Structures are given as C-alpha cells and as structure tokens.
Amino acid sequence: MERLGNPGFSRVFLKHLFIMVMVVLTLSLGFIKAKSGLAGTGPIIQFDKETHDFGQVSQGEIPEHIFTFKNVGDEELVIKNITTS
C-alpha cells in the first residue's frame, strides 16, 4: 500500500496531537482533584467565638477578652496583621 503525502507530516501531527491530549488530560485531572477535595485546603482559622460584647465600658477602663482559635487547615497559619473595630 502506498503512502500519500509527506511521512514527516504525520509524525509531527501525531506528536502535536499527543502533546495536546496530555495537556487536556493533565488539566482535567487537576480540576477533578480540586473539586473532589483531594487538594490541600491551606490554613483555615476557626474561632470558638467570633464576637464579644463588652457592654458598657467606663472612661479609663481597659476591657480585655481572649479570643480562642485554632488552625483546622492542612498548612501553617501565619497571622501578619490584626486590626480592631
């Protein structure tokens, strides 16, 4: 059976087709992994109580409250900046 066309063309085409299939497969597996929860969650801060009402505070009084929290994620939790409201 006689081949038609340039034999190098079919190799180049197959090589590009293989690369495209691998890229699509890799992206699809990454998407499935992220959707299924297999990907890392990163740091997640969880407070026992997120707000506290100090009630009436007299002038000069310095109210205090300790907020208890923990990292329930799978990576290190780094607290860089705290602001109050």
N, C-alpha and C positions, 0 to 999 in steps of 0.2 A: 504494500500500500504506500502510495507516495504522499509525502507531507507537503502541504501547501503553506506558503508564507515563510517568514524568517524564523528558524528554530530558536534564535536568541530571544525573539519577542515573547515566545510562550514561557521561557524561563523567567524573564523579567516580570511578565504578567503574573505568573504563579508566585513569585517572590513577593510582589506588592500585595497580592490577594492574601497571602499567608500573614503578612505584617498587619494588614487591616483587620483580619479575623482575630489575631492575637490582641490587638488594641481594644477591639469591641468586647472580647471575652474578659480582658483584664478590667475594663471599666464596669462591666456588668457584675462581675464578682465583687468589686469594691462597693457597688451600690447595694447589692444583696447583703453583704456583710454589715454595712451601716444600718440598713433597715431592720435587720434581724437582731440587732443589739449585740452583735459579736464585737463591734468596735469598742474601743475604750470610751468610758464616759467622761474622763477628765476629773478635775476636782469639783466636788459638789458640797457646798456648805449647808448644814442643816442645823437650825436653831431649835432649842427646846421651846422658846417663846420669842416671837419676833418683835413685840412691842411691850412697853411698860408705861403705865400711867403713874406719874409721881404725885398726882393730886395737887393740893395747894402747897406751894413752896414759899416760905417766908424769905424776905430780903436778907441776904447774907448767909442763908442756909445753903449748904453744898450737898445736893442729893446724890446718892450713889445707887447703882444697881449693877449686878453682874449678869451678863448675858452668856449663857452656856451654849456652846455649839460644838459640832464635830464634822469631820470630813467623811462623807459617805461615798465619795467617788473613788476612783482607782488610780489617781495621780496625786502628787503633793499639792496641798492647798497653801498658797502664798498670799498673805494679806499685806497689801502695799500701802493703802491709804484708807483712813477711817474719817468720816465726817458725821456730824450730828445734825439733827434738825430740830 
